[in-house]
Amino acid sequence: MKAKKQELVATLLEALAPQLSLVVPAGHKTPKPLLKTVRQLAEQLVRVRNKQASKAGSPKPKELRQKLTDELVAVLDAHFAEDVLAEQENKVITETAEELAAKLTKLRSKQTQKPAFTDTVATDTTQAAPAKQARRKRPRAIPPVSVPAAS
């Protein structure tokens, strides 16, 4: 059993101790079905914790795209701060920043997915047996040309 799961099982059993004392007489072991249930609960809780931790660590592409768009617009606004831009020009700049952010987030997601794919392909090709090369066929002998007899 993993350390996290063992700690969680111990904590759950301590929390259940007052309730268990009513069912299990003092000095007796905890029944196996009850221990199994507590272990399953601990396993589920560890899985949920891990899933929540992985979700918190990786923001959604839409959030990344919006953040990148905001940063690009801020940089462009700072660059053009001295110039007075028309509302139409600001709109064009914002749209361009949104398109660029969308393309960049798409590229980033492809790059993060691509190494995993190439790793599996590389391991598959190294483990596979070497393929046999196709044999070359011999050229066929050209049959002699028969010349019709001249009469």
MOSULDA-V73558 format. One record per residue. RES is the residue in three letters. PHI is phi in whole degrees, 0 to 359 (NA if undefined). BURIAL is # if it has 16 or more other ideal C-beta (glycine too) atoms within 10 Angstrom, else .. Layout:
RES & PHI & BURIAL
RES & PHI & BURIAL
This chain:
MET & NA & .
LYS & 288 & .
ALA & 299 & .
LYS & 299 & .
LYS & 292 & .
GLN & 297 & .
GLU & 298 & .
LEU & 294 & #
VAL & 297 & #
ALA & 298 & .
THR & 296 & .
LEU & 296 & #
LEU & 294 & .
GLU & 295 & .
ALA & 292 & .
LEU & 273 & .
ALA & 306 & .
PRO & 298 & .
GLN & 286 & .
LEU & 290 & .
SER & 296 & .
LEU & 284 & .
VAL & 262 & .
VAL & 257 & .
PRO & 296 & .
ALA & 299 & .
GLY & 88 & .
HIS & 265 & .
LYS & 285 & .
THR & 290 & .
PRO & 301 & .
LYS & 300 & .
PRO & 300 & .
LEU & 291 & .
LEU & 298 & .
LYS & 298 & .
THR & 296 & .
VAL & 295 & #
ARG & 296 & #
GLN & 297 & .
LEU & 297 & .
ALA & 297 & #
GLU & 297 & #
GLN & 296 & .
LEU & 295 & #
VAL & 295 & .
ARG & 298 & .
VAL & 295 & .
ARG & 300 & .
ASN & 297 & .
LYS & 295 & .
GLN & 293 & .
ALA & 293 & .
SER & 288 & .
LYS & 291 & .
ALA & 291 & .
GLY & 282 & .
SER & 240 & .
PRO & 289 & .
LYS & 287 & .
PRO & 302 & .
LYS & 296 & .
GLU & 294 & .
LEU & 299 & #
ARG & 297 & #
GLN & 293 & .
LYS & 296 & .
LEU & 295 & #
THR & 299 & #
ASP & 299 & .
GLU & 295 & .
LEU & 296 & #
VAL & 296 & #
ALA & 297 & .
VAL & 294 & .
LEU & 293 & #
ASP & 297 & .
ALA & 294 & .
HIS & 292 & .
PHE & 263 & .
ALA & 298 & .
GLU & 287 & .
ASP & 275 & .
VAL & 269 & .
LEU & 262 & .
ALA & 287 & .
GLU & 299 & .
GLN & 294 & .
GLU & 293 & .
ASN & 298 & .
LYS & 295 & .
VAL & 296 & .
ILE & 297 & #
THR & 296 & .
GLU & 296 & .
THR & 296 & .
ALA & 297 & #
GLU & 296 & #
GLU & 295 & .
LEU & 295 & .
ALA & 298 & #
ALA & 297 & .
LYS & 294 & .
LEU & 294 & .
THR & 294 & #
LYS & 295 & .
LEU & 297 & .
ARG & 299 & .
SER & 294 & .
LYS & 294 & .
GLN & 293 & .
THR & 288 & .
GLN & 278 & .
LYS & 296 & .
PRO & 301 & .
ALA & 297 & .
PHE & 292 & .
THR & 292 & .
ASP & 295 & .
THR & 291 & .
VAL & 294 & .
ALA & 295 & .
THR & 290 & .
ASP & 294 & .
THR & 286 & .
THR & 286 & .
GLN & 275 & .
ALA & 289 & .
ALA & 289 & .
PRO & 297 & .
ALA & 285 & .
LYS & 282 & .
GLN & 278 & .
ALA & 290 & .
ARG & 282 & .
ARG & 278 & .
LYS & 275 & .
ARG & 289 & .
PRO & 292 & .
ARG & 285 & .
ALA & 288 & .
ILE & 282 & .
PRO & 293 & .
PRO & 296 & .
VAL & 277 & .
SER & 268 & .
VAL & 263 & .
PRO & 295 & .
ALA & 291 & .
ALA & 274 & .
SER & 252 & .
